[in-house]
């Protein structure tokens, strides 16, 4: 990957809402790493001249041309940062936070799978009508889940679903086996498993290849699946999703991410009876995720080792 020959950080700017608690943890985990706190937005000029590294959620526009050679994202998604850094001059490292997010996101997905299988939403609606009627339901054990993306997040989702008895097939660019999955296919191999898919989960990063990937061709091969997006919003084509819902190819869609956040007022997804929206909360970042990631990545960089959470700026993940 690009930009791995950088010196270990000694002076880091921490920006955004988690900056203060992350700084407190880093004082224990990496006491020789000097930190300064900055509000979200442009970094003050004196801080920028002082720093050799930065961490936060939204990359400041004035970071270009600064002495900063290591950027650590406090979030797992980095597509916006990649776009800003891919043409940065000189060696530069971008790492991201994973922490306990795979398990949290796996729990979120499983909760919605169980809600769908047990028809809990229908029972809530019945309660509101004062109606007492048992509804047919099926066990989740033995169902087939397909997870797009077999990285840390996709693996966390697969572990949660397999724990509930689902058979989980992963799909990735390479199709390389991963221990969290029963099987892994290439993205090109998806057509053979989609007709039998009960739950389709998108856990993909956003790249030129994945933008709109969950579209007409893919959704049109489903046979009434639950679709859950915990990856990036723009990976799902909203028009294709609407048509798949109308055709019964998708029975319900759970969207924790959408292409424009917050979702604009009046968008059809707000009121569609088969769509559940949550405001990007499936895997919240905690200070306990960020500080250890910074300390570990700094130690690895100092040893000349590429951290496992380093991002290939050319590939975008």
Phi, psi and omega per residue, in radians:
X1 nan 2.930 -3.134
X2 -1.349 2.605 2.866
X3 1.187 0.830 3.093
X4 -1.776 -0.096 -3.087
X5 -1.691 0.987 3.130
X6 -1.961 2.645 3.140
X7 -1.256 2.641 3.100
X8 -1.089 2.531 -3.074
X9 -1.207 2.484 3.033
X10 -2.095 -0.398 -3.040
X11 -2.417 1.948 -3.034
X12 -2.090 2.333 2.968
X13 -1.545 2.253 3.064
X14 -1.932 2.225 -3.013
X15 -2.213 2.615 3.022
X16 1.705 -3.022 -2.976
X17 -1.190 -0.392 -3.139
X18 -1.683 0.046 -3.004
X19 -0.984 -0.854 -3.064
X20 -1.138 -0.872 3.121
X21 -1.148 -0.565 3.082
X22 -1.150 -0.723 3.113
X23 -1.064 -0.704 3.125
X24 -1.085 -0.745 3.131
X25 -1.187 -0.681 -3.134
X26 -1.162 -0.484 3.091
X27 -1.076 -0.484 3.093
X28 -1.547 -0.726 -3.009
X29 -1.447 -0.563 -3.107
X30 -2.477 1.237 -3.013
X31 -1.112 -0.334 3.130
X32 -1.560 0.021 3.068
X33 -1.612 1.941 3.110
X34 -1.331 2.414 -3.123
X35 -2.259 2.629 2.966
X36 -2.298 2.547 3.131
X37 -1.704 2.444 3.107
X38 -2.413 2.544 3.070
X39 -1.198 2.836 3.057
X40 -1.069 2.558 -3.107
X41 1.933 -2.876 -3.105
X42 -0.988 2.452 3.113
X43 -1.423 2.307 3.087
X44 -0.936 2.525 -3.007
X45 -1.014 -0.711 -3.108
X46 -1.204 -0.616 3.072
X47 -1.174 -0.695 -3.119
X48 -1.128 -0.685 3.121
X49 -1.223 -0.449 -3.099
X50 -1.430 -0.598 -2.917
X51 -1.454 2.651 2.933
X52 -2.069 0.014 3.126
X53 -2.687 2.804 -3.091
X54 -2.564 2.569 3.050
X55 -2.503 2.415 3.120
X56 3.110 -2.863 -3.126
X57 -1.765 -0.659 -3.106
X58 -2.126 2.111 -3.059
X59 -1.135 2.198 3.095
X60 -1.172 2.440 -3.134
X61 -1.138 -0.488 -3.072
X62 -1.531 0.245 3.099
X63 -1.322 -0.432 -3.137
X64 -1.064 2.353 3.124
X65 1.391 0.068 3.140
X66 -1.530 3.023 3.074
X67 -1.274 -0.065 -3.096
X68 -1.153 2.143 -3.137
X69 -2.045 -0.113 3.076
X70 -2.323 2.192 3.081
X71 -2.042 2.219 3.086
X72 -2.040 2.095 3.102
X73 -1.401 2.282 3.065
X74 -1.306 -0.183 3.106
X75 -1.852 2.942 3.079
X76 -1.465 -0.601 -3.140
X77 -1.404 2.293 -3.027
X78 -2.296 0.246 -3.028
X79 -1.052 -0.671 3.134
X80 -1.154 -0.683 3.128
X81 -1.195 -0.697 3.130
X82 -1.020 -0.783 -3.134
X83 -1.041 -0.586 -3.129
X84 -1.449 -0.446 -3.008
X85 -1.805 -0.263 -2.993
X86 -1.043 -0.505 -3.137
X87 -1.866 0.283 3.139
X88 -1.133 2.405 3.134
X89 -1.275 2.569 3.069
X90 1.350 2.985 -3.138
X91 -1.187 2.351 3.136
X92 -2.620 2.408 3.136
X93 -1.959 2.344 3.005
X94 -2.049 2.165 3.045
X95 -2.129 2.877 -3.097
X96 -2.341 2.894 3.141
X97 -1.663 2.310 3.035
X98 -2.056 -1.033 3.070
X99 0.950 -2.333 -3.121
X100 -1.583 0.174 -3.098
X101 -1.072 -0.657 3.106
X102 -0.994 -0.752 3.125
X103 -1.184 -0.708 3.136
X104 -1.103 -0.781 -3.109
X105 -1.209 -0.647 3.056
X106 -1.043 -0.723 3.110
X107 -1.123 -0.718 3.117
X108 -1.047 -0.836 -3.118
X109 -1.102 -0.810 -3.136
X110 -1.062 -0.674 3.126
X111 -1.023 -0.735 -3.123
X112 -1.307 -0.560 3.057
X113 -1.103 -0.768 3.129
X114 -1.197 -0.701 3.097
X115 -1.016 -0.735 -3.140
X116 -1.213 -0.820 -3.065
X117 -1.150 -0.676 -3.109
X118 -1.537 -0.039 3.082
X119 1.033 0.704 -3.095
X120 -1.153 -0.602 3.088
X121 -1.093 -0.685 3.100
X122 -1.127 -0.645 3.120
X123 -1.224 -0.609 3.062
X124 -1.110 -0.704 3.106
X125 -1.140 -0.709 3.103
X126 -1.089 -0.715 -3.141
X127 -1.064 -0.721 3.139
X128 -1.098 -0.473 3.125
X129 -1.618 -0.018 -3.090
X130 1.204 0.589 -3.058
X131 -1.899 2.362 3.117
X132 -2.050 1.807 -3.122
X133 -2.660 2.213 3.098
X134 -1.319 2.410 -3.095
X135 -1.966 2.550 3.087
X136 -1.169 2.448 3.126
X137 -2.506 2.801 -3.129
X138 -2.142 2.641 3.046
X139 -1.179 2.634 3.055
X140 -1.432 -0.463 3.135
X141 -1.045 2.321 -3.136
X142 1.623 -0.198 3.076
X143 -1.293 2.919 3.139
X144 -1.965 2.195 3.037
X145 -1.918 2.447 3.052
X146 -2.075 2.197 -3.117
X147 -2.001 2.078 3.085
X148 -1.484 1.981 -3.059
X149 1.850 2.110 -3.071
X150 -2.053 0.369 3.058
X151 -1.316 -2.741 -3.064
X152 -1.056 -0.782 -3.106
X153 -1.187 -0.847 3.122
X154 -1.030 -0.666 3.120
X155 -1.165 -0.644 3.086
X156 -1.122 -0.690 3.084
X157 -1.129 -0.790 -3.130
X158 -1.056 -0.732 -3.135
X159 -1.076 -0.737 -3.140
X160 -1.147 -0.754 -3.109
X161 -1.211 -0.715 3.111
X162 -1.132 -0.587 3.098
X163 -1.095 -0.437 3.099
X164 -1.610 0.047 3.055
X165 1.734 0.089 3.097
X166 -1.385 2.606 2.909
X167 -1.499 2.212 -3.009
X168 -2.080 2.152 3.083
X169 -1.878 2.262 3.086
X170 -1.715 2.741 3.069
X171 -2.369 2.263 -3.127
X172 -2.509 3.014 3.128
X173 -1.077 -0.709 -3.065
X174 -1.593 -0.481 -3.045
X175 1.299 0.262 -3.116
X176 -1.193 2.425 3.127
X177 -1.041 2.514 3.062
X178 -2.327 2.415 -3.003
X179 -1.100 -0.402 -3.106
X180 -1.327 -0.201 -3.008
X181 -1.952 2.628 3.004
X182 -1.241 -0.577 3.131
X183 -2.760 2.698 3.081
X184 -2.324 2.298 3.110
X185 -2.015 2.864 2.930
X186 -1.311 2.818 3.095
X187 -1.036 -0.562 3.108
X188 -1.190 -0.372 -3.116
X189 -1.531 0.023 -3.085
X190 -1.051 -0.681 -3.053
X191 -0.902 -0.525 -3.082
X192 -1.286 -0.383 -3.097
X193 -1.853 -0.291 -3.026
X194 -1.124 -0.664 -3.132
X195 -1.053 -0.498 3.139
X196 -1.699 0.135 -3.086
X197 -1.371 2.232 3.077
X198 -1.632 -0.583 -3.115
X199 -2.360 2.158 3.086
X200 -1.987 2.114 -3.107
X201 -2.031 2.223 3.056
X202 -1.697 2.028 3.089
X203 -2.213 0.649 -3.047
X204 -1.569 2.591 2.917
X205 -1.288 2.875 3.112
X206 -1.654 2.047 3.067
X207 -2.375 3.086 3.077
X208 -1.045 -0.557 -3.120
X209 -1.323 -0.642 -3.037
X210 -1.595 -0.219 3.135
X211 -1.057 2.101 3.140
X212 1.234 0.218 -3.095
X213 -1.060 -0.685 3.100
X214 -1.447 1.428 -3.029
X215 -2.274 -2.683 -3.020
X216 -0.977 -0.866 -3.038
X217 -1.135 -0.710 -3.103
X218 -1.319 -0.901 -3.095
X219 -1.134 -0.512 -3.123
X220 -1.206 -0.216 3.129
X221 -1.679 -0.075 3.121
X222 -1.360 2.761 -3.120
X223 -2.092 0.687 -3.141
X224 1.808 0.679 -3.061
X225 -1.474 2.753 2.883
X226 -1.427 2.263 3.133
X227 -1.989 2.244 -3.135
X228 -2.193 2.242 3.086
X229 -1.988 1.960 3.050
X230 -2.112 0.197 3.137
X231 -1.566 -1.844 3.075
X232 -2.190 2.478 -3.017
X233 -1.021 -0.702 -3.055
X234 -1.291 -0.058 3.050
X235 -1.254 -0.360 -3.125
X236 -1.844 2.244 3.067
X237 -1.398 1.949 -3.044
X238 -1.133 -0.606 3.105
X239 -1.144 -0.743 3.103
X240 -1.143 -0.649 3.110
X241 -1.124 -0.735 3.140
X242 -1.080 -0.736 3.141
X243 -1.197 -0.626 3.125
X244 -1.191 -0.617 3.061
X245 -1.148 -0.751 -3.129
X246 -1.129 -0.585 -3.112
X247 -1.499 -0.097 -3.111
X248 1.429 0.078 3.083
X249 -1.189 -0.565 3.039
X250 -2.066 2.193 -3.119
X251 -1.534 -0.504 3.126
X252 -2.736 2.555 3.083
X253 -2.174 2.286 3.062
X254 -1.987 2.049 -3.038
X255 -2.087 1.867 3.037
X256 -1.552 -0.295 3.123
X257 -2.318 2.531 3.073
X258 -2.371 2.910 -3.013
X259 -1.194 -0.467 3.057
X260 -2.235 2.071 -3.098
X261 -2.085 2.250 -0.016
X262 -1.234 2.751 3.119
X263 -1.101 2.257 -3.089
X264 -1.043 2.558 3.060
X265 -1.043 2.462 3.129
X266 1.568 -0.166 3.088
X267 -1.090 2.479 -3.049
X268 -1.059 -0.444 -3.083
X269 -1.219 -0.404 3.119
X270 -1.053 -0.681 -2.974
X271 -1.950 -0.007 -3.110
X272 -1.203 2.258 -3.053
X273 -1.154 -0.323 -3.113
X274 -1.847 0.281 3.124
X275 -2.067 2.279 3.017
X276 -1.955 2.174 3.127
X277 -1.919 2.361 2.941
X278 -2.262 2.580 -2.969
X279 -1.498 1.091 3.044
X280 1.011 0.952 -3.046
X281 -2.135 0.123 -3.034
X282 -1.178 -0.515 -3.119
X283 -2.423 1.190 -3.082
X284 -1.101 2.430 3.096
X285 -1.397 2.322 3.105
X286 -1.992 2.662 3.079
X287 -0.929 -0.573 3.127
X288 -1.207 -0.238 3.004
X289 -1.491 -0.727 -2.940
X290 -1.328 -0.890 -3.025
X291 -1.059 -0.839 3.096
X292 -1.080 -0.591 3.122
X293 -1.143 -0.738 3.111
X294 -1.108 -0.820 -3.112
X295 -1.088 -0.754 -3.131
X296 -1.177 -0.802 -3.123
X297 -1.113 -0.655 3.104
X298 -1.096 -0.748 3.127
X299 -1.119 -0.704 3.128
X300 -1.144 -0.774 3.113
X301 -1.075 -0.666 3.116
X302 -1.117 -0.526 3.136
X303 -1.547 0.045 -3.135
X304 1.353 0.349 -3.114
X305 -1.832 2.353 3.096
X306 -1.314 2.106 3.137
X307 -1.092 2.608 -3.132
X308 -1.154 -0.345 3.111
X309 -1.699 0.221 3.071
X310 -1.235 2.531 -3.080
X311 -1.811 2.286 3.012
X312 -1.385 1.913 -3.042
X313 -1.120 -0.467 3.132
X314 -1.305 -0.644 -3.141
X315 -1.509 -0.479 3.108
X316 1.621 0.122 3.115
X317 -2.736 nan nan
